[in-house]
Amino acid sequence: MKNVLKVLVVAYGACAGVAMAHHSTSAYDYSKTENFKVTVQEFRWTNPHIFLVAKGTDRNGKTATWNIECGTPNINVRHGWKKDDLRLGDKIQVSIHPMRDGTPGGTLINVKLADGRTLFGPGNDIISKPAS
């Protein structure tokens, strides 16, 4: 019985980091949509989420740096994303559900690339809208 308890404690400890890494989406206002043009500053293809950092104009017309969550790599790949779709300096158009607190950022609905393709993110019904 002692060995079983030790195994369970180790297993729980191994999973705790992954469980804690997942977060709520309550920071995003899903009742609002914002669309704007930005320039890619950074594109991080990481687990558990892909992140886009981009510079553009905020809702007040001032230059801002936007932090945008783009979903998970495994799901995005199934819907047409590739690691090299976004590169430093790319000029793109994004649609997001913004942060509730008004800071520049949100969760991606879609991104329109310079080559004309549209890629969908977690803020969209990507199952019914595959990459075009």
DSSP file (Angstrom, degrees, kcal/mol; ACC not computed):
  #  RESIDUE AA STRUCTURE BP1 BP2  ACC     N-H-->O    O-->H-N    N-H-->O    O-->H-N    TCO  KAPPA ALPHA  PHI   PSI    X-CA   Y-CA   Z-CA
    1    1 A M     >        0   0    0      0, 0.0     4,-2.1     0, 0.0     5,-0.2   0.000 360.0 360.0 360.0 -36.7    0.0    0.0    0.0
    2    2 A K  H  >  +     0   0    0      1,-0.2     4,-2.2     2,-0.2     5,-0.1   0.901 360.0  50.4 -61.2 -40.8    2.9    2.4    0.8
    3    3 A N  H  > S+     0   0    0      2,-0.2     4,-2.4     1,-0.2    -1,-0.2   0.884 108.0  52.1 -66.4 -38.5    4.3    1.9   -2.8
    4    4 A V  H  > S+     0   0    0      2,-0.2     4,-2.4     1,-0.2    -1,-0.2   0.920 109.9  49.5 -62.8 -43.6    0.9    2.6   -4.4
    5    5 A L  H  X S+     0   0    0     -4,-2.1     4,-2.4     2,-0.2    -2,-0.2   0.906 110.3  50.5 -62.5 -42.2    0.7    5.8   -2.4
    6    6 A K  H  X S+     0   0    0     -4,-2.2     4,-2.4     2,-0.2    -2,-0.2   0.915 110.4  49.5 -62.0 -43.3    4.2    6.8   -3.5
    7    7 A V  H  X S+     0   0    0     -4,-2.4     4,-2.7     1,-0.2    -2,-0.2   0.915 111.2  49.4 -62.9 -43.1    3.4    6.2   -7.1
    8    8 A L  H  X S+     0   0    0     -4,-2.4     4,-2.6     2,-0.2    -2,-0.2   0.899 110.5  50.1 -63.5 -41.1    0.2    8.2   -6.9
    9    9 A V  H  X S+     0   0    0     -4,-2.4     4,-2.4     2,-0.2    -2,-0.2   0.924 112.9  46.2 -63.8 -44.5    2.0   11.2   -5.2
   10   10 A V  H  X S+     0   0    0     -4,-2.4     4,-2.2     2,-0.2    -2,-0.2   0.920 113.2  49.7 -64.2 -43.9    4.7   11.1   -7.9
   11   11 A A  H  X S+     0   0    0     -4,-2.7     4,-1.5     2,-0.2    -2,-0.2   0.912 111.5  48.7 -62.0 -43.4    2.1   10.9  -10.7
   12   12 A Y  H  X S+     0   0    0     -4,-2.6     4,-1.5     1,-0.2     3,-0.3   0.930 111.2  50.4 -62.0 -45.4    0.1   13.8   -9.2
   13   13 A G  H  X S+     0   0    0     -4,-2.4     4,-0.6     1,-0.2    -1,-0.2   0.868 108.0  53.1 -61.2 -37.4    3.2   15.9   -9.0
   14   14 A A  H  < S+     0   0    0     -4,-2.2     4,-0.4     1,-0.2    -1,-0.2   0.817 114.6  41.4 -67.8 -30.8    4.2   15.1  -12.6
   15   15 A C  H  X S+     0   0    0     -4,-1.5     4,-2.3    -3,-0.3     5,-0.2   0.633  93.3  83.4 -91.2 -16.2    0.7   16.3  -13.8
   16   16 A A  H  X S+     0   0    0     -4,-1.5     4,-2.4     1,-0.2     5,-0.2   0.876  87.9  52.9 -60.4 -40.9    0.4   19.3  -11.6
   17   17 A G  H  X S+     0   0    0     -4,-0.6     4,-1.5     1,-0.2    -1,-0.2   0.915 111.0  46.2 -62.1 -43.8    2.4   21.7  -13.8
   18   18 A V  H  > S+     0   0    0     -4,-0.4     4,-1.0     2,-0.2    -1,-0.2   0.915 113.3  49.5 -64.8 -43.5    0.3   20.9  -16.9
   19   19 A A  H  < S+     0   0    0     -4,-2.3     3,-0.4     1,-0.2    -2,-0.2   0.889 112.4  47.5 -64.1 -38.7   -2.9   21.3  -15.0
   20   20 A M  H  < S+     0   0    0     -4,-2.4    -1,-0.2    -5,-0.2    -2,-0.2   0.775 102.3  64.9 -73.8 -25.4   -1.8   24.6  -13.5
   21   21 A A  H  < S+     0   0    0     -4,-1.5    -1,-0.2    -5,-0.2    -2,-0.2   0.803  84.8  86.5 -69.0 -28.1   -0.7   25.8  -17.0
   22   22 A H     <  -     0   0    0     -4,-1.0     2,-0.3    -3,-0.4     0, 0.0  -0.494  65.8-170.9 -73.6 142.8   -4.3   25.7  -18.3
   23   23 A H        -     0   0    0     -2,-0.2     2,-0.1     1,-0.0    -2,-0.1  -0.841  24.7 -93.5-134.0 167.8   -6.2   28.9  -17.6
   24   24 A S        -     0   0    0     -2,-0.3     3,-0.3     1,-0.1    -1,-0.0  -0.405  19.3-142.7 -75.9 155.1   -9.6   30.4  -17.8
   25   25 A T  S >  S+     0   0    0      1,-0.2     3,-1.8    -2,-0.1    -1,-0.1   0.207  73.0 108.8 -99.4  13.6  -10.8   32.3  -20.8
   26   26 A S  T 3   +     0   0    0      1,-0.3    -1,-0.2     3,-0.1    74,-0.1   0.646  62.6  73.2 -67.2 -13.5  -12.8   34.8  -18.6
   27   27 A A  T 3  S+     0   0    0     -3,-0.3    73,-3.4    72,-0.1    74,-0.4   0.703  87.1  78.3 -71.4 -18.0  -10.2   37.5  -19.4
   28   28 A Y  B <  S-A   99   0A   0     -3,-1.8     2,-1.0    71,-0.3    71,-0.2  -0.720  78.0-135.9 -97.4 142.3  -11.6   37.8  -22.9
   29   29 A D    >   -     0   0    0     69,-3.3     3,-1.6    -2,-0.3    -3,-0.1  -0.792  20.4-177.4 -97.0  95.7  -14.8   39.6  -23.8
   30   30 A Y  T 3  S+     0   0    0     -2,-1.0    -1,-0.1     1,-0.3    -4,-0.0   0.539  76.8  68.5 -72.7  -5.8  -16.6   37.2  -26.2
   31   31 A S  T 3  S+     0   0    0     -3,-0.1     2,-0.3     2,-0.0    -1,-0.3   0.552  98.4  61.1 -86.6  -7.1  -19.4   39.7  -26.7
   32   32 A K    <   -     0   0    0     -3,-1.6     2,-0.4    66,-0.1    -3,-0.0  -0.895  61.7-164.7-122.4 150.2  -17.0   42.1  -28.6
   33   33 A T        -     0   0    0     -2,-0.3     2,-0.4    64,-0.2    64,-0.2  -0.998   4.4-168.6-130.6 136.0  -15.0   41.8  -31.7
   34   34 A E  E     -B   96   0B   0     62,-2.4    62,-2.6    -2,-0.4     2,-0.4  -0.983   1.4-166.6-124.8 139.6  -12.1   44.1  -32.8
   35   35 A N  E     +B   95   0B   0     -2,-0.4     2,-0.3    60,-0.2    60,-0.2  -0.984  22.1 144.5-124.5 133.3  -10.5   44.2  -36.2
   36   36 A F  E     -B   94   0B   0     58,-2.2    58,-2.8    -2,-0.4     2,-0.4  -0.991  45.1-107.1-162.4 163.2   -7.2   45.9  -37.0
   37   37 A K  E     +B   93   0B   0     -2,-0.3    20,-0.6    56,-0.2     2,-0.3  -0.799  41.9 170.0 -97.3 138.2   -4.0   45.9  -39.0
   38   38 A V  E     -BC  92  56B   0     54,-2.5    54,-2.4    -2,-0.4     2,-0.5  -0.900  32.7-123.4-140.5 167.1   -0.8   45.1  -37.2
   39   39 A T  E     -BC  91  55B   0     16,-2.6    16,-2.6    -2,-0.3     2,-0.2  -0.975  36.9-113.3-114.5 129.5    2.9   44.3  -37.8
   40   40 A V  E     + C   0  54B   0     50,-2.8    49,-2.9    -2,-0.5    14,-0.3  -0.432  38.2 169.0 -66.0 125.4    4.2   41.0  -36.4
   41   41 A Q  E    S-     0   0B   0     12,-2.9     2,-0.3     1,-0.4    13,-0.2   0.709  70.9  -2.1-101.3 -34.6    6.8   41.6  -33.7
   42   42 A E  E     - C   0  53B   0     11,-2.3    11,-3.0    45,-0.1    -1,-0.4  -0.974  53.3-164.8-159.0 142.9    7.0   38.1  -32.4
   43   43 A F  E     - C   0  52B   0     -2,-0.3     2,-0.7     9,-0.2     9,-0.2  -0.937  11.7-167.6-134.7 110.6    5.3   34.7  -33.1
   44   44 A R  E     - C   0  51B   0      7,-3.0     7,-2.3    -2,-0.4     2,-1.3  -0.878   8.1-164.0-106.8 110.6    5.8   32.0  -30.5
   45   45 A W        +     0   0    0     -2,-0.7     2,-0.3     5,-0.2     5,-0.2  -0.736  42.3 138.9 -90.6  87.0    4.8   28.5  -31.5
   46   46 A T        -     0   0    0     -2,-1.3    -2,-0.1     3,-0.5     0, 0.0  -0.878  47.1 -78.0-133.1 159.1    4.6   27.0  -28.0
   47   47 A N  S    S+     0   0    0     -2,-0.3    25,-0.1     1,-0.3    -2,-0.0  -0.820 107.2  18.9 -94.1 142.8    2.5   24.7  -25.9
   48   48 A P  S    S+     0   0    0      0, 0.0     2,-0.3     0, 0.0    -1,-0.3  -1.000 134.6   7.0 -87.7  -6.2    0.0   25.0  -24.5
   49   49 A H        -     0   0    0     23,-0.2    -3,-0.5    24,-0.1     2,-0.4  -0.982  61.3-128.4-138.5 147.9   -0.8   28.1  -26.6
   50   50 A I        -     0   0    0     21,-3.5    20,-3.2    -2,-0.3     2,-0.4  -0.743  31.5-157.0 -85.3 139.1    0.6   29.9  -29.6
   51   51 A F  E     -CD  44  69B   0     -7,-2.3    -7,-3.0    -2,-0.4     2,-0.5  -0.963  11.1-161.1-125.1 141.7    1.1   33.7  -29.0
   52   52 A L  E     -CD  43  68B   0     16,-2.7    16,-3.1    -2,-0.4     2,-0.5  -0.976   2.3-167.7-116.3 127.7    1.3   36.6  -31.4
   53   53 A V  E     +CD  42  67B   0    -11,-3.0   -12,-2.9    -2,-0.5   -11,-2.3  -0.981  22.6 166.5-113.3 123.7    2.9   39.9  -30.3
   54   54 A A  E     -CD  40  66B   0     12,-2.3    12,-3.8    -2,-0.5     2,-0.5  -0.967  32.0-131.7-141.8 152.0    2.1   42.6  -32.8
   55   55 A K  E     +CD  39  65B   0    -16,-2.6   -16,-2.6    -2,-0.3     2,-0.3  -0.888  46.1 122.3-107.8 134.1    2.3   46.4  -33.1
   56   56 A G  E     -CD  38  64B   0      8,-2.6     8,-3.6    -2,-0.5     2,-0.4  -0.908  61.4 -59.0-165.5-169.8   -0.6   48.4  -34.3
   57   57 A T  E     - D   0  63B   0    -20,-0.6     6,-0.2    -2,-0.3   -20,-0.1  -0.731  47.9-139.6 -91.4 134.8   -3.0   51.2  -33.5
   58   58 A D    >   -     0   0    0      4,-3.7     3,-2.1    -2,-0.4    -1,-0.1  -0.198  38.5 -85.1 -83.5-177.8   -5.3   50.7  -30.5
   59   59 A R  T 3  S+     0   0    0      1,-0.3    -1,-0.1     2,-0.1    -2,-0.0   0.657 129.6  53.0 -64.2 -15.4   -8.9   51.7  -30.3
   60   60 A N  T 3  S-     0   0    0      2,-0.2    -1,-0.3     0, 0.0     3,-0.1   0.309 121.1-104.0-101.6   7.4   -7.9   55.3  -29.4
   61   61 A G  S <  S+     0   0    0     -3,-2.1     2,-0.3     1,-0.3    -2,-0.1   0.550  81.2 126.6  84.3   7.7   -5.6   55.7  -32.4
   62   62 A K        -     0   0    0      1,-0.1    -4,-3.7    -5,-0.0    -1,-0.3  -0.718  69.6 -99.6 -98.7 149.9   -2.4   55.3  -30.4
   63   63 A T  E     +D   57   0B   0     -2,-0.3     2,-0.3    -6,-0.2    -6,-0.2  -0.471  52.2 172.5 -66.3 133.3    0.4   52.9  -31.2
   64   64 A A  E     -D   56   0B   0     -8,-3.6    -8,-2.6    -2,-0.2     2,-0.6  -0.963  35.7-122.9-141.9 156.4    0.1   49.8  -29.0
   65   65 A T  E     -D   55   0B   0     -2,-0.3     2,-0.4   -10,-0.2   -10,-0.2  -0.921  31.2-152.0-101.4 121.8    1.7   46.3  -28.6
   66   66 A W  E     -D   54   0B   0    -12,-3.8   -12,-2.3    -2,-0.6     2,-0.6  -0.793   8.0-158.0 -99.5 133.0   -1.0   43.6  -28.8
   67   67 A N  E     -De  53 105B   0     37,-1.5    39,-1.7    -2,-0.4     2,-0.5  -0.950  20.4-176.3-109.1 113.5   -0.6   40.2  -27.1
   68   68 A I  E     -De  52 106B   0    -16,-3.1   -16,-2.7    -2,-0.6     2,-0.4  -0.944  22.1-142.2-122.7 124.2   -2.9   37.7  -28.8
   69   69 A E  E     -De  51 107B   0     37,-2.7    39,-3.0    -2,-0.5   -18,-0.2  -0.698  16.7-173.5 -81.8 131.6   -3.5   34.1  -27.9
   70   70 A C        -     0   0    0    -20,-3.2   -19,-0.1    -2,-0.4     2,-0.1   0.232  37.2-105.2-115.6  13.1   -3.8   32.0  -31.0
   71   71 A G        -     0   0    0    -21,-0.4   -21,-3.5    50,-0.1    -1,-0.4  -0.445  54.8 -40.2  95.5-171.5   -4.8   28.5  -29.8
   72   72 A T     >  -     0   0    0    -23,-0.2     4,-2.6    -2,-0.1     5,-0.2  -0.700  45.0-126.3 -98.0 146.8   -2.9   25.3  -29.5
   73   73 A P  H  > S+     0   0    0      0, 0.0     4,-2.5     0, 0.0     5,-0.2   0.907 106.8  53.9 -56.4 -44.1   -0.3   24.1  -32.1
   74   74 A N  H  > S+     0   0    0      1,-0.2     4,-1.2     2,-0.2   -27,-0.0   0.891 114.3  39.6 -63.8 -39.6   -2.0   20.6  -32.5
   75   75 A I  H  > S+     0   0    0      2,-0.2     4,-0.8     1,-0.2    -1,-0.2   0.913 114.5  52.9 -74.8 -42.1   -5.4   22.0  -33.3
   76   76 A N  H ><>S+     0   0    0     -4,-2.6     5,-2.6     1,-0.2     3,-0.7   0.882 105.8  54.4 -62.6 -37.3   -4.1   24.9  -35.4
   77   77 A V  H ><5S+     0   0    0     -4,-2.5     3,-1.7     1,-0.2    -1,-0.2   0.904 104.4  55.2 -60.9 -40.8   -2.0   22.5  -37.6
   78   78 A R  H 3<5S+     0   0    0     -4,-1.2    -1,-0.2     1,-0.3    -2,-0.2   0.719 108.5  50.2 -64.7 -19.4   -5.2   20.5  -38.3
   79   79 A H  T <<5S-     0   0    0     -4,-0.8    52,-0.4    -3,-0.7    41,-0.4   0.053 131.8 -84.3-111.4  24.8   -6.8   23.7  -39.5
   80   80 A G  T < 5S+     0   0    0     -3,-1.7    -3,-0.2     1,-0.3    -2,-0.1   0.385  79.3 139.7 100.4  -4.2   -4.1   24.7  -41.9
   81   81 A W      < -     0   0    0     -5,-2.6     2,-0.3    -6,-0.1    -1,-0.3  -0.427  28.3-168.4 -73.8 149.0   -1.5   26.6  -39.7
   82   82 A K    >   -     0   0    0     -2,-0.1     3,-2.0     1,-0.1     4,-0.3  -0.960  33.7-114.8-130.5 153.8    2.2   26.1  -40.2
   83   83 A K  T 3  S+     0   0    0     -2,-0.3     3,-0.4     1,-0.3   -38,-0.1   0.814 115.8  47.7 -55.3 -32.2    5.0   27.3  -37.9
   84   84 A D  T 3  S+     0   0    0      1,-0.2    -1,-0.3     3,-0.0     3,-0.0   0.199  77.4 103.4 -99.5  17.5    6.3   29.7  -40.5
   85   85 A D  S <  S+     0   0    0     -3,-2.0     2,-0.5     1,-0.1    -1,-0.2   0.849  85.3  42.5 -65.6 -33.4    2.9   31.3  -41.5
   86   86 A L  S    S+     0   0    0     -3,-0.4     2,-0.3    -4,-0.3    -1,-0.1  -0.959  73.0 177.6-119.0 131.8    3.8   34.5  -39.5
   87   87 A R    >   -     0   0    0     -2,-0.5     3,-2.5   -45,-0.1   -47,-0.3  -0.918  42.2 -77.8-131.1 156.2    7.2   36.1  -39.5
   88   88 A L  T 3  S+     0   0    0     -2,-0.3   -47,-0.2     1,-0.3   -46,-0.0  -0.256 118.1  18.6 -50.9 127.6    8.7   39.1  -38.0
   89   89 A G  T 3  S+     0   0    0    -49,-2.9    -1,-0.3     1,-0.3   -48,-0.1   0.262  85.5 144.2  92.4 -11.8    7.7   42.2  -39.9
   90   90 A D    <   -     0   0    0     -3,-2.5   -50,-2.8   -51,-0.1     2,-0.6  -0.354  45.6-138.2 -60.8 137.5    4.6   40.7  -41.6
   91   91 A K  E     +B   39   0B   0    -52,-0.2     2,-0.3   -54,-0.0   -52,-0.2  -0.898  37.9 160.9 -99.5 121.3    1.7   43.1  -42.1
   92   92 A I  E     -B   38   0B   0    -54,-2.4   -54,-2.5    -2,-0.6     2,-0.5  -0.832  38.5-124.3-135.4 167.4   -1.5   41.3  -41.3
   93   93 A Q  E     -BF  37 112B   0     19,-1.9    19,-3.3    -2,-0.3     2,-0.3  -0.980  30.4-169.0-116.4 131.1   -5.1   41.9  -40.3
   94   94 A V  E     -BF  36 111B   0    -58,-2.8   -58,-2.2    -2,-0.5     2,-0.4  -0.897  16.7-159.0-121.2 150.0   -6.5   40.3  -37.2
   95   95 A S  E     +BF  35 110B   0     15,-2.5    14,-3.4    -2,-0.3    15,-1.5  -0.997  27.9 169.1-120.5 130.5   -9.9   39.9  -35.6
   96   96 A I  E     -BF  34 108B   0    -62,-2.6   -62,-2.4    -2,-0.4    12,-0.2  -0.909  44.5-120.9-135.8 161.4  -10.0   39.2  -31.9
   97   97 A H  E     - F   0 107B   0     10,-2.3    10,-2.1    -2,-0.3   -64,-0.2  -0.960  53.1-131.1 -94.2 117.3  -12.2   39.0  -28.9
   98   98 A P  E     - F   0 106B   0      0, 0.0   -69,-3.3     0, 0.0     8,-0.3  -0.086  19.5 -86.7 -74.3 168.6  -10.5   41.7  -26.7
   99   99 A M  B >   -A   28   0A   0      6,-1.6     3,-1.1     4,-0.6   -71,-0.3  -0.472  31.7-132.2 -67.6 141.2   -9.4   41.7  -23.1
  100  100 A R  T 3  S+     0   0    0    -73,-3.4    -1,-0.1     1,-0.2   -72,-0.1   0.833 104.6  57.1 -63.8 -33.1  -12.1   42.6  -20.7
  101  101 A D  T 3  S-     0   0    0    -74,-0.4    -1,-0.2     1,-0.1   -73,-0.1   0.458 114.3-113.4 -83.8   1.5   -9.8   45.0  -18.9
  102  102 A G    <   +     0   0    0     -3,-1.1    -2,-0.1     1,-0.3    -1,-0.1   0.379  67.7 140.9  87.6  -5.2   -9.1   47.1  -22.0
  103  103 A T        -     0   0    0      1,-0.1     2,-0.8    -5,-0.0    -4,-0.6  -0.419  68.7 -92.0 -67.8 149.6   -5.4   46.2  -22.3
  104  104 A P  S    S+     0   0    0      0, 0.0   -37,-1.5     0, 0.0     2,-0.3  -0.487  91.7  66.4 -69.4 106.2   -4.3   45.6  -25.9
  105  105 A G  E     +e   67   0B   0     -2,-0.8    -6,-1.6   -39,-0.3     2,-0.3  -0.951  43.2 153.1 167.0 179.1   -4.7   41.9  -26.5
  106  106 A G  E     -eF  68  98B   0    -39,-1.7   -37,-2.7    -2,-0.3     2,-0.4  -0.989  48.8 -55.0 165.5-164.9   -7.2   39.1  -26.8
  107  107 A T  E     -eF  69  97B   0    -10,-2.1   -10,-2.3    -2,-0.3   -37,-0.2  -0.915  58.7-107.7-110.2 136.5   -7.9   35.7  -28.2
  108  108 A L  E     + F   0  96B   0    -39,-3.0    15,-3.2    -2,-0.4    16,-0.3  -0.347  33.1 174.7 -69.4 133.6   -7.7   35.3  -32.0
  109  109 A I  E    S-     0   0B   0    -14,-3.4    12,-2.4     1,-0.4     2,-0.3   0.799  73.0 -31.8 -93.3 -55.2  -10.8   34.9  -34.1
  110  110 A N  E     -GF 120  95B   0    -15,-1.5   -15,-2.5    10,-0.3    -1,-0.4  -0.987  49.2-143.3-158.3 163.7   -8.9   35.0  -37.4
  111  111 A V  E     -GF 119  94B   0      8,-2.5     8,-2.5    -2,-0.3     2,-0.6  -1.000  11.6-148.5-131.4 131.9   -5.8   36.4  -39.1
  112  112 A K  E     -GF 118  93B   0    -19,-3.3   -19,-1.9    -2,-0.4     6,-0.2  -0.903  21.4-148.2-101.8 118.7   -5.7   37.5  -42.8
  113  113 A L    >   -     0   0    0      4,-2.9     3,-1.9    -2,-0.6   -21,-0.1  -0.377  25.1-109.3 -84.1 162.3   -2.2   37.0  -44.2
  114  114 A A  T 3  S+     0   0    0      1,-0.3    -1,-0.1     2,-0.1   -22,-0.1   0.784 118.0  61.1 -60.8 -27.9   -0.5   39.1  -46.9
  115  115 A D  T 3  S-     0   0    0      2,-0.1    -1,-0.3     1,-0.1     3,-0.1   0.430 122.0-105.1 -81.6   3.1   -0.9   36.1  -49.3
  116  116 A G  S <  S+     0   0    0     -3,-1.9    -2,-0.1     1,-0.3     2,-0.1   0.249  77.6 131.7  96.4 -13.0   -4.7   36.3  -49.0
  117  117 A R        -     0   0    0     -5,-0.1    -4,-2.9    14,-0.0     2,-0.5  -0.404  45.7-146.4 -72.3 150.6   -5.1   33.2  -46.8
  118  118 A T  E     -G  112   0B   0     -6,-0.2    14,-1.4    -3,-0.1     2,-0.4  -0.984  11.0-165.7-117.3 127.3   -7.3   33.4  -43.6
  119  119 A L  E     -G  111   0B   0     -8,-2.5    -8,-2.5    -2,-0.5     2,-0.3  -0.919  13.6-138.2-112.1 139.3   -6.3   31.3  -40.6
  120  120 A F  E     -G  110   0B   0     -2,-0.4   -10,-0.3   -41,-0.4   -11,-0.1  -0.710  15.8-163.0-102.3 148.9   -8.8   30.8  -37.8
  121  121 A G    >   -     0   0    0    -12,-2.4     3,-1.5    -2,-0.3     5,-0.3  -0.435  42.8 -77.0-116.7-170.4   -8.1   30.8  -34.0
  122  122 A P  T 3  S+     0   0    0      0, 0.0   -13,-0.2     0, 0.0   -52,-0.1   0.670 120.2  66.6 -68.2 -17.7   -9.7   29.7  -30.8
  123  123 A G  T 3  S+     0   0    0    -15,-3.2     2,-0.3     2,-0.1   -14,-0.2   0.372  98.7  65.2 -83.3   7.0  -12.2   32.6  -30.8
  124  124 A N  S <  S-     0   0    0     -3,-1.5     2,-1.8   -16,-0.3     3,-0.2  -0.793  95.8-103.0-124.6 164.2  -13.9   31.2  -33.9
  125  125 A D    >>  +     0   0    0     -2,-0.3     3,-0.9     1,-0.2     4,-0.6  -0.610  48.2 170.5 -84.5  77.4  -15.8   28.1  -34.8
  126  126 A I  T 34  +     0   0    0     -2,-1.8    -1,-0.2    -5,-0.3     3,-0.1   0.687  65.1  68.5 -69.4 -17.7  -12.8   26.6  -36.6
  127  127 A I  T 34 S+     0   0    0      1,-0.2    -1,-0.3    -3,-0.2    -2,-0.1   0.894 108.6  35.9 -67.5 -37.1  -14.5   23.2  -37.0
  128  128 A S  T <4 S+     0   0    0     -3,-0.9    -1,-0.2     1,-0.2    -2,-0.2   0.511 118.8  54.3 -93.3  -3.4  -17.0   24.7  -39.5
  129  129 A K  S  < S-     0   0    0     -4,-0.6    -1,-0.2    -3,-0.1    -9,-0.2  -0.693  72.1-171.0-131.7  81.9  -14.5   27.0  -41.1
  130  130 A P        -     0   0    0      0, 0.0   -51,-0.1     0, 0.0   -50,-0.1  -0.237  43.8 -75.7 -67.1 161.6  -11.3   25.3  -42.3
  131  131 A A              0   0    0    -52,-0.4   -12,-0.2     1,-0.1   -51,-0.1  -0.268 360.0 360.0 -57.3 140.3   -8.3   27.4  -43.5
  132  132 A S              0   0    0    -14,-1.4    -1,-0.1    -3,-0.1   -13,-0.1   0.408 360.0 360.0-105.8 360.0   -8.9   28.9  -46.9
